[in-house]
Structures are given as structure tokens and as C-alpha cells.
């Protein structure tokens, strides 16, 4: 009984940790794309807001 409950908690923890790592990866990629966009604007001589 206790072992089964513990296994469910471990599964939930694994799902949560993978979910958080996906969010972090997504934010990193998004931030990187924004930075590249800003660099392109600066190279084109446009004013950056």
C-alpha cells in the first residue's frame, strides 16, 4: 500500500521536473531569439525600443 503511494509520488515528481525543464528550455530559446532579433535591428540601424 505505502510502496504504491510512494511510486505515484515519484511519478508525479518526474512529470513535474520534466515539465519545469521544458518551460526553462522554452524560455531560454525564446530569450535567445529575442536577443538575436535585437542584434539584427541594431545591425540594420533601426532604433531599439
PDBQT receptor file of N, H, CA, C and O in Angstrom, charges set to zero:
ATOM      1  N   UNK A   1       0.848  -1.208   0.000  1.00  0.00    +0.000 N 
ATOM      2  CA  UNK A   1       0.000   0.000   0.000  1.00  0.00    +0.000 C 
ATOM      3  C   UNK A   1       0.878   1.250   0.000  1.00  0.00    +0.000 C 
ATOM      4  O   UNK A   1       0.751   2.118  -0.863  1.00  0.00    +0.000 OA
ATOM      5  N   UNK A   2       1.768   1.319   0.986  1.00  0.00    +0.000 N 
ATOM      6  H   UNK A   2       1.871   0.613   1.687  1.00  0.00    +0.000 HD
ATOM      7  CA  UNK A   2       2.632   2.502   1.097  1.00  0.00    +0.000 C 
ATOM      8  C   UNK A   2       3.569   2.595  -0.106  1.00  0.00    +0.000 C 
ATOM      9  O   UNK A   2       3.842   3.681  -0.617  1.00  0.00    +0.000 OA
ATOM     10  N   UNK A   3       4.056   1.432  -0.548  1.00  0.00    +0.000 N 
ATOM     11  H   UNK A   3       3.834   0.549  -0.133  1.00  0.00    +0.000 HD
ATOM     12  CA  UNK A   3       5.002   1.419  -1.669  1.00  0.00    +0.000 C 
ATOM     13  C   UNK A   3       4.323   1.949  -2.937  1.00  0.00    +0.000 C 
ATOM     14  O   UNK A   3       4.930   2.691  -3.709  1.00  0.00    +0.000 OA
ATOM     15  N   UNK A   4       3.067   1.564  -3.144  1.00  0.00    +0.000 N 
ATOM     16  H   UNK A   4       2.574   0.961  -2.517  1.00  0.00    +0.000 HD
ATOM     17  CA  UNK A   4       2.330   2.006  -4.328  1.00  0.00    +0.000 C 
ATOM     18  C   UNK A   4       2.140   3.526  -4.298  1.00  0.00    +0.000 C 
ATOM     19  O   UNK A   4       2.301   4.199  -5.316  1.00  0.00    +0.000 OA
ATOM     20  N   UNK A   5       1.799   4.050  -3.135  1.00  0.00    +0.000 N 
ATOM     21  H   UNK A   5       1.668   3.503  -2.308  1.00  0.00    +0.000 HD
ATOM     22  CA  UNK A   5       1.606   5.500  -2.997  1.00  0.00    +0.000 C 
ATOM     23  C   UNK A   5       2.917   6.238  -3.266  1.00  0.00    +0.000 C 
ATOM     24  O   UNK A   5       2.939   7.275  -3.928  1.00  0.00    +0.000 OA
ATOM     25  N   UNK A   6       4.002   5.681  -2.740  1.00  0.00    +0.000 N 
ATOM     26  H   UNK A   6       3.984   4.839  -2.201  1.00  0.00    +0.000 HD
ATOM     27  CA  UNK A   6       5.311   6.292  -2.932  1.00  0.00    +0.000 C 
ATOM     28  C   UNK A   6       5.668   6.320  -4.420  1.00  0.00    +0.000 C 
ATOM     29  O   UNK A   6       6.224   7.300  -4.916  1.00  0.00    +0.000 OA
ATOM     30  N   UNK A   7       5.344   5.240  -5.119  1.00  0.00    +0.000 N 
ATOM     31  H   UNK A   7       4.892   4.444  -4.716  1.00  0.00    +0.000 HD
ATOM     32  CA  UNK A   7       5.666   5.164  -6.543  1.00  0.00    +0.000 C 
ATOM     33  C   UNK A   7       4.891   6.234  -7.314  1.00  0.00    +0.000 C 
ATOM     34  O   UNK A   7       5.430   6.842  -8.239  1.00  0.00    +0.000 OA
ATOM     35  N   UNK A   8       3.642   6.465  -6.943  1.00  0.00    +0.000 N 
ATOM     36  H   UNK A   8       3.204   5.971  -6.192  1.00  0.00    +0.000 HD
ATOM     37  CA  UNK A   8       2.848   7.502  -7.603  1.00  0.00    +0.000 C 
ATOM     38  C   UNK A   8       3.469   8.877  -7.377  1.00  0.00    +0.000 C 
ATOM     39  O   UNK A   8       3.516   9.698  -8.292  1.00  0.00    +0.000 OA
ATOM     40  N   UNK A   9       3.945   9.128  -6.159  1.00  0.00    +0.000 N 
ATOM     41  H   UNK A   9       3.908   8.460  -5.415  1.00  0.00    +0.000 HD
ATOM     42  CA  UNK A   9       4.572  10.423  -5.868  1.00  0.00    +0.000 C 
ATOM     43  C   UNK A   9       5.836  10.608  -6.699  1.00  0.00    +0.000 C 
ATOM     44  O   UNK A   9       6.103  11.699  -7.202  1.00  0.00    +0.000 OA
ATOM     45  N   UNK A  10       6.614   9.531  -6.840  1.00  0.00    +0.000 N 
ATOM     46  H   UNK A  10       6.396   8.644  -6.432  1.00  0.00    +0.000 HD
ATOM     47  CA  UNK A  10       7.839   9.618  -7.645  1.00  0.00    +0.000 C 
ATOM     48  C   UNK A  10       7.478   9.922  -9.099  1.00  0.00    +0.000 C 
ATOM     49  O   UNK A  10       8.149  10.720  -9.754  1.00  0.00    +0.000 OA
ATOM     50  N   UNK A  11       6.410   9.283  -9.606  1.00  0.00    +0.000 N 
ATOM     51  H   UNK A  11       5.865   8.635  -9.074  1.00  0.00    +0.000 HD
ATOM     52  CA  UNK A  11       5.973   9.533 -10.980  1.00  0.00    +0.000 C 
ATOM     53  C   UNK A  11       5.546  10.982 -11.162  1.00  0.00    +0.000 C 
ATOM     54  O   UNK A  11       5.890  11.621 -12.157  1.00  0.00    +0.000 OA
ATOM     55  N   UNK A  12       4.791  11.496 -10.192  1.00  0.00    +0.000 N 
ATOM     56  H   UNK A  12       4.512  10.977  -9.384  1.00  0.00    +0.000 HD
ATOM     57  CA  UNK A  12       4.342  12.887 -10.270  1.00  0.00    +0.000 C 
ATOM     58  C   UNK A  12       5.539  13.833 -10.235  1.00  0.00    +0.000 C 
ATOM     59  O   UNK A  12       5.568  14.829 -10.956  1.00  0.00    +0.000 OA
ATOM     60  N   UNK A  13       6.521  13.522  -9.399  1.00  0.00    +0.000 N 
ATOM     61  H   UNK A  13       6.497  12.712  -8.812  1.00  0.00    +0.000 HD
ATOM     62  CA  UNK A  13       7.722  14.356  -9.317  1.00  0.00    +0.000 C 
ATOM     63  C   UNK A  13       8.485  14.363 -10.632  1.00  0.00    +0.000 C 
ATOM     64  O   UNK A  13       8.997  15.399 -11.056  1.00  0.00    +0.000 OA
ATOM     65  N   UNK A  14       8.560  13.189 -11.282  1.00  0.00    +0.000 N 
ATOM     66  H   UNK A  14       8.144  12.347 -10.937  1.00  0.00    +0.000 HD
ATOM     67  CA  UNK A  14       9.269  13.105 -12.561  1.00  0.00    +0.000 C 
ATOM     68  C   UNK A  14       8.537  13.930 -13.618  1.00  0.00    +0.000 C 
ATOM     69  O   UNK A  14       9.163  14.631 -14.413  1.00  0.00    +0.000 OA
ATOM     70  N   UNK A  15       7.202  13.841 -13.619  1.00  0.00    +0.000 N 
ATOM     71  H   UNK A  15       6.693  13.272 -12.974  1.00  0.00    +0.000 HD
ATOM     72  CA  UNK A  15       6.414  14.612 -14.591  1.00  0.00    +0.000 C 
ATOM     73  C   UNK A  15       6.618  16.107 -14.349  1.00  0.00    +0.000 C 
ATOM     74  O   UNK A  15       6.808  16.876 -15.290  1.00  0.00    +0.000 OA
ATOM     75  N   UNK A  16       6.574  16.511 -13.073  1.00  0.00    +0.000 N 
ATOM     76  H   UNK A  16       6.419  15.886 -12.308  1.00  0.00    +0.000 HD
ATOM     77  CA  UNK A  16       6.743  17.929 -12.746  1.00  0.00    +0.000 C 
ATOM     78  C   UNK A  16       8.128  18.418 -13.148  1.00  0.00    +0.000 C 
ATOM     79  O   UNK A  16       8.263  19.493 -13.732  1.00  0.00    +0.000 OA
ATOM     80  N   UNK A  17       9.157  17.633 -12.840  1.00  0.00    +0.000 N 
ATOM     81  H   UNK A  17       9.047  16.759 -12.366  1.00  0.00    +0.000 HD
ATOM     82  CA  UNK A  17      10.523  18.084 -13.156  1.00  0.00    +0.000 C 
ATOM     83  C   UNK A  17      10.721  18.185 -14.664  1.00  0.00    +0.000 C 
ATOM     84  O   UNK A  17      11.371  19.117 -15.139  1.00  0.00    +0.000 OA
ATOM     85  N   UNK A  18      10.168  17.233 -15.429  1.00  0.00    +0.000 N 
ATOM     86  H   UNK A  18       9.640  16.476 -15.043  1.00  0.00    +0.000 HD
ATOM     87  CA  UNK A  18      10.317  17.317 -16.880  1.00  0.00    +0.000 C 
ATOM     88  C   UNK A  18       9.532  18.511 -17.424  1.00  0.00    +0.000 C 
ATOM     89  O   UNK A  18       9.965  19.172 -18.368  1.00  0.00    +0.000 OA
ATOM     90  N   UNK A  19       8.364  18.782 -16.813  1.00  0.00    +0.000 N 
ATOM     91  H   UNK A  19       8.012  18.245 -16.047  1.00  0.00    +0.000 HD
ATOM     92  CA  UNK A  19       7.547  19.920 -17.221  1.00  0.00    +0.000 C 
ATOM     93  C   UNK A  19       8.312  21.224 -16.989  1.00  0.00    +0.000 C 
ATOM     94  O   UNK A  19       8.343  22.100 -17.853  1.00  0.00    +0.000 OA
ATOM     95  N   UNK A  20       8.932  21.338 -15.802  1.00  0.00    +0.000 N 
ATOM     96  H   UNK A  20       8.907  20.626 -15.100  1.00  0.00    +0.000 HD
ATOM     97  CA  UNK A  20       9.694  22.550 -15.494  1.00  0.00    +0.000 C 
ATOM     98  C   UNK A  20      10.895  22.701 -16.418  1.00  0.00    +0.000 C 
ATOM     99  O   UNK A  20      11.206  23.809 -16.854  1.00  0.00    +0.000 OA
ATOM    100  N   UNK A  21      11.578  21.587 -16.722  1.00  0.00    +0.000 N 
ATOM    101  H   UNK A  21      11.325  20.687 -16.368  1.00  0.00    +0.000 HD
ATOM    102  CA  UNK A  21      12.741  21.695 -17.614  1.00  0.00    +0.000 C 
ATOM    103  C   UNK A  21      12.295  22.121 -19.003  1.00  0.00    +0.000 C 
ATOM    104  O   UNK A  21      13.011  22.859 -19.681  1.00  0.00    +0.000 OA
ATOM    105  N   UNK A  22      11.106  21.661 -19.444  1.00  0.00    +0.000 N 
ATOM    106  H   UNK A  22      10.525  21.062 -18.893  1.00  0.00    +0.000 HD
ATOM    107  CA  UNK A  22      10.589  22.092 -20.744  1.00  0.00    +0.000 C 
ATOM    108  C   UNK A  22      10.328  23.591 -20.740  1.00  0.00    +0.000 C 
ATOM    109  O   UNK A  22      10.639  24.281 -21.711  1.00  0.00    +0.000 OA
ATOM    110  N   UNK A  23       9.750  24.102 -19.636  1.00  0.00    +0.000 N 
ATOM    111  H   UNK A  23       9.497  23.542 -18.848  1.00  0.00    +0.000 HD
ATOM    112  CA  UNK A  23       9.470  25.541 -19.534  1.00  0.00    +0.000 C 
ATOM    113  C   UNK A  23      10.779  26.327 -19.593  1.00  0.00    +0.000 C 
ATOM    114  O   UNK A  23      10.880  27.335 -20.293  1.00  0.00    +0.000 OA
ATOM    115  N   UNK A  24      11.786  25.851 -18.843  1.00  0.00    +0.000 N 
ATOM    116  H   UNK A  24      11.704  25.033 -18.274  1.00  0.00    +0.000 HD
ATOM    117  CA  UNK A  24      13.072  26.556 -18.803  1.00  0.00    +0.000 C 
ATOM    118  C   UNK A  24      13.711  26.564 -20.189  1.00  0.00    +0.000 C 
ATOM    119  O   UNK A  24      14.231  27.589 -20.628  1.00  0.00    +0.000 OA
ATOM    120  N   UNK A  25      13.673  25.414 -20.884  1.00  0.00    +0.000 N 
ATOM    121  H   UNK A  25      13.251  24.581 -20.527  1.00  0.00    +0.000 HD
ATOM    122  CA  UNK A  25      14.253  25.342 -22.228  1.00  0.00    +0.000 C 
ATOM    123  C   UNK A  25      13.508  26.294 -23.169  1.00  0.00    +0.000 C 
ATOM    124  O   UNK A  25      14.127  27.004 -23.961  1.00  0.00    +0.000 OA
ATOM    125  N   UNK A  26      12.178  26.301 -23.074  1.00  0.00    +0.000 N 
ATOM    126  H   UNK A  26      11.676  25.724 -22.430  1.00  0.00    +0.000 HD
ATOM    127  CA  UNK A  26      11.382  27.179 -23.923  1.00  0.00    +0.000 C 
ATOM    128  C   UNK A  26      11.696  28.645 -23.681  1.00  0.00    +0.000 C 
ATOM    129  O   UNK A  26      11.826  29.428 -24.621  1.00  0.00    +0.000 OA
ATOM    130  N   UNK A  27      11.818  29.009 -22.403  1.00  0.00    +0.000 N 
ATOM    131  H   UNK A  27      11.713  28.372 -21.639  1.00  0.00    +0.000 HD
ATOM    132  CA  UNK A  27      12.122  30.405 -22.071  1.00  0.00    +0.000 C 
ATOM    133  C   UNK A  27      13.511  30.786 -22.574  1.00  0.00    +0.000 C 
ATOM    134  O   UNK A  27      13.717  31.894 -23.070  1.00  0.00    +0.000 OA
ATOM    135  N   UNK A  28      14.463  29.860 -22.444  1.00  0.00    +0.000 N 
ATOM    136  H   UNK A  28      14.296  28.960 -22.042  1.00  0.00    +0.000 HD
ATOM    137  CA  UNK A  28      15.827  30.131 -22.903  1.00  0.00    +0.000 C 
ATOM    138  C   UNK A  28      15.845  30.360 -24.411  1.00  0.00    +0.000 C 
ATOM    139  O   UNK A  28      16.477  31.299 -24.896  1.00  0.00    +0.000 OA
ATOM    140  N   UNK A  29      15.146  29.496 -25.150  1.00  0.00    +0.000 N 
ATOM    141  H   UNK A  29      14.632  28.734 -24.757  1.00  0.00    +0.000 HD
ATOM    142  CA  UNK A  29      15.099  29.641 -26.608  1.00  0.00    +0.000 C 
ATOM    143  C   UNK A  29      14.424  30.956 -26.978  1.00  0.00    +0.000 C 
ATOM    144  O   UNK A  29      14.901  31.685 -27.847  1.00  0.00    +0.000 OA
ATOM    145  N   UNK A  30      13.302  31.255 -26.307  1.00  0.00    +0.000 N 
ATOM    146  H   UNK A  30      12.915  30.663 -25.601  1.00  0.00    +0.000 HD
ATOM    147  CA  UNK A  30      12.571  32.496 -26.605  1.00  0.00    +0.000 C 
ATOM    148  C   UNK A  30      13.457  33.709 -26.335  1.00  0.00    +0.000 C 
ATOM    149  O   UNK A  30      13.512  34.636 -27.143  1.00  0.00    +0.000 OA
ATOM    150  N   UNK A  31      14.156  33.699 -25.184  1.00  0.00    +0.000 N 
ATOM    151  H   UNK A  31      14.111  32.946 -24.528  1.00  0.00    +0.000 HD
ATOM    152  CA  UNK A  31      15.028  34.811 -24.822  1.00  0.00    +0.000 C 
ATOM    153  C   UNK A  31      16.144  34.960 -25.849  1.00  0.00    +0.000 C 
ATOM    154  O   UNK A  31      16.489  36.074 -26.244  1.00  0.00    +0.000 OA
ATOM    155  N   UNK A  32      16.708  33.829 -26.279  1.00  0.00    +0.000 N 
ATOM    156  H   UNK A  32      16.428  32.924 -25.958  1.00  0.00    +0.000 HD
ATOM    157  CA  UNK A  32      17.789  33.851 -27.258  1.00  0.00    +0.000 C 
ATOM    158  C   UNK A  32      17.296  34.436 -28.573  1.00  0.00    +0.000 C 
ATOM    159  O   UNK A  32      17.989  35.233 -29.204  1.00  0.00    +0.000 OA
ATOM    160  N   UNK A  33      16.088  34.036 -28.986  1.00  0.00    +0.000 N 
ATOM    161  H   UNK A  33      15.525  33.389 -28.474  1.00  0.00    +0.000 HD
ATOM    162  CA  UNK A  33      15.538  34.568 -30.237  1.00  0.00    +0.000 C 
ATOM    163  C   UNK A  33      15.324  36.071 -30.128  1.00  0.00    +0.000 C 
ATOM    164  O   UNK A  33      15.601  36.810 -31.072  1.00  0.00    +0.000 OA
ATOM    165  N   UNK A  34      14.830  36.526 -28.976  1.00  0.00    +0.000 N 
ATOM    166  H   UNK A  34      14.605  35.925 -28.209  1.00  0.00    +0.000 HD
ATOM    167  CA  UNK A  34      14.619  37.966 -28.779  1.00  0.00    +0.000 C 
ATOM    168  C   UNK A  34      15.948  38.711 -28.886  1.00  0.00    +0.000 C 
ATOM    169  O   UNK A  34      16.012  39.774 -29.503  1.00  0.00    +0.000 OA
ATOM    170  N   UNK A  35      17.003  38.163 -28.294  1.00  0.00    +0.000 N 
ATOM    171  H   UNK A  35      16.950  37.299 -27.793  1.00  0.00    +0.000 HD
ATOM    172  CA  UNK A  35      18.314  38.814 -28.331  1.00  0.00    +0.000 C 
ATOM    173  C   UNK A  35      18.812  38.885 -29.777  1.00  0.00    +0.000 C 
ATOM    174  O   UNK A  35      19.338  39.911 -30.209  1.00  0.00    +0.000 OA
ATOM    175  N   UNK A  36      18.640  37.774 -30.527  1.00  0.00    +0.000 N 
ATOM    176  H   UNK A  36      18.213  36.941 -30.175  1.00  0.00    +0.000 HD
ATOM    177  CA  UNK A  36      19.089  37.782 -31.927  1.00  0.00    +0.000 C 
ATOM    178  C   UNK A  36      18.314  38.822 -32.718  1.00  0.00    +0.000 C 
ATOM    179  O   UNK A  36      18.871  39.496 -33.585  1.00  0.00    +0.000 OA
ATOM    180  N   UNK A  37      17.014  38.951 -32.415  1.00  0.00    +0.000 N 
ATOM    181  H   UNK A  37      16.562  38.403 -31.711  1.00  0.00    +0.000 HD
ATOM    182  CA  UNK A  37      16.188  39.942 -33.113  1.00  0.00    +0.000 C 
ATOM    183  C   UNK A  37      16.698  41.352 -32.821  1.00  0.00    +0.000 C 
ATOM    184  O   UNK A  37      16.773  42.190 -33.719  1.00  0.00    +0.000 OA
ATOM    185  N   UNK A  38      17.047  41.607 -31.564  1.00  0.00    +0.000 N 
ATOM    186  H   UNK A  38      16.986  40.926 -30.834  1.00  0.00    +0.000 HD
ATOM    187  CA  UNK A  38      17.577  42.925 -31.193  1.00  0.00    +0.000 C 
ATOM    188  C   UNK A  38      18.898  43.185 -31.905  1.00  0.00    +0.000 C 
ATOM    189  O   UNK A  38      19.134  44.295 -32.381  1.00  0.00    +0.000 OA
ATOM    190  N   UNK A  39      19.762  42.175 -31.983  1.00  0.00    +0.000 N 
ATOM    191  H   UNK A  39      19.570  41.273 -31.596  1.00  0.00    +0.000 HD
ATOM    192  CA  UNK A  39      21.051  42.341 -32.657  1.00  0.00    +0.000 C 
ATOM    193  C   UNK A  39      20.820  42.666 -34.135  1.00  0.00    +0.000 C 
ATOM    194  O   UNK A  39      21.492  43.531 -34.697  1.00  0.00    +0.000 OA
ATOM    195  N   UNK A  40      19.861  41.963 -34.763  1.00  0.00    +0.000 N 
ATOM    196  H   UNK A  40      19.315  41.261 -34.307  1.00  0.00    +0.000 HD
ATOM    197  CA  UNK A  40      19.559  42.230 -36.172  1.00  0.00    +0.000 C 
ATOM    198  C   UNK A  40      19.088  43.673 -36.349  1.00  0.00    +0.000 C 
ATOM    199  O   UNK A  40      19.489  44.348 -37.298  1.00  0.00    +0.000 OA
ATOM    200  N   UNK A  41      18.238  44.144 -35.436  1.00  0.00    +0.000 N 
ATOM    201  H   UNK A  41      17.912  43.595 -34.665  1.00  0.00    +0.000 HD
ATOM    202  CA  UNK A  41      17.733  45.516 -35.531  1.00  0.00    +0.000 C 
ATOM    203  C   UNK A  41      18.864  46.530 -35.397  1.00  0.00    +0.000 C 
ATOM    204  O   UNK A  41      18.923  47.515 -36.133  1.00  0.00    +0.000 OA
ATOM    205  N   UNK A  42      19.765  46.272 -34.441  1.00  0.00    +0.000 N 
ATOM    206  H   UNK A  42      19.717  45.472 -33.843  1.00  0.00    +0.000 HD
ATOM    207  CA  UNK A  42      20.875  47.200 -34.233  1.00  0.00    +0.000 C 
ATOM    208  C   UNK A  42      21.778  47.215 -35.472  1.00  0.00    +0.000 C 
ATOM    209  O   UNK A  42      22.238  48.276 -35.895  1.00  0.00    +0.000 OA
ATOM    210  N   UNK A  43      22.029  46.034 -36.050  1.00  0.00    +0.000 N 
ATOM    211  H   UNK A  43      21.655  45.173 -35.706  1.00  0.00    +0.000 HD
ATOM    212  CA  UNK A  43      22.884  45.973 -37.240  1.00  0.00    +0.000 C 
ATOM    213  C   UNK A  43      22.222  46.678 -38.422  1.00  0.00    +0.000 C 
ATOM    214  O   UNK A  43      22.900  47.250 -39.276  1.00  0.00    +0.000 OA
ATOM    215  N   UNK A  44      20.901  46.629 -38.461  1.00  0.00    +0.000 N 
ATOM    216  H   UNK A  44      20.350  46.164 -37.767  1.00  0.00    +0.000 HD
ATOM    217  CA  UNK A  44      20.183  47.306 -39.556  1.00  0.00    +0.000 C 
ATOM    218  C   UNK A  44      20.089  48.803 -39.314  1.00  0.00    +0.000 C 
ATOM    219  O   UNK A  44      19.646  49.550 -40.187  1.00  0.00    +0.000 OA
ATOM    220  N   UNK A  45      20.507  49.247 -38.126  1.00  0.00    +0.000 N 
ATOM    221  H   UNK A  45      20.867  48.640 -37.417  1.00  0.00    +0.000 HD
ATOM    222  CA  UNK A  45      20.498  50.672 -37.837  1.00  0.00    +0.000 C 
ATOM    223  C   UNK A  45      19.152  51.167 -37.341  1.00  0.00    +0.000 C 
ATOM    224  O   UNK A  45      18.943  52.374 -37.223  1.00  0.00    +0.000 OA
ATOM    225  N   UNK A  46      18.225  50.241 -37.044  1.00  0.00    +0.000 N 
ATOM    226  H   UNK A  46      18.395  49.260 -37.140  1.00  0.00    +0.000 HD
ATOM    227  CA  UNK A  46      16.932  50.663 -36.512  1.00  0.00    +0.000 C 
ATOM    228  C   UNK A  46      17.059  50.982 -35.035  1.00  0.00    +0.000 C 
ATOM    229  O   UNK A  46      17.916  50.440 -34.339  1.00  0.00    +0.000 OA
ATOM    230  N   UNK A  47      16.195  51.868 -34.568  1.00  0.00    +0.000 N 
ATOM    231  H   UNK A  47      15.499  52.309 -35.134  1.00  0.00    +0.000 HD
ATOM    232  CA  UNK A  47      16.204  52.226 -33.161  1.00  0.00    +0.000 C 
ATOM    233  C   UNK A  47      15.499  51.122 -32.357  1.00  0.00    +0.000 C 
ATOM    234  O   UNK A  47      14.417  50.665 -32.722  1.00  0.00    +0.000 OA
ATOM    235  N   UNK A  48      16.128  50.715 -31.274  1.00  0.00    +0.000 N 
ATOM    236  H   UNK A  48      17.008  51.086 -30.977  1.00  0.00    +0.000 HD
ATOM    237  CA  UNK A  48      15.565  49.650 -30.437  1.00  0.00    +0.000 C 
ATOM    238  C   UNK A  48      14.771  50.289 -29.314  1.00  0.00    +0.000 C 
ATOM    239  O   UNK A  48      15.260  51.173 -28.611  1.00  0.00    +0.000 OA
ATOM    240  N   UNK A  49      13.552  49.835 -29.157  1.00  0.00    +0.000 N 
ATOM    241  H   UNK A  49      13.155  49.117 -29.728  1.00  0.00    +0.000 HD
ATOM    242  CA  UNK A  49      12.702  50.387 -28.089  1.00  0.00    +0.000 C 
ATOM    243  C   UNK A  49      13.192  49.937 -26.730  1.00  0.00    +0.000 C 
ATOM    244  O   UNK A  49      12.604  50.299 -25.711  1.00  0.00    +0.000 OA
TER     245      UNK A  49
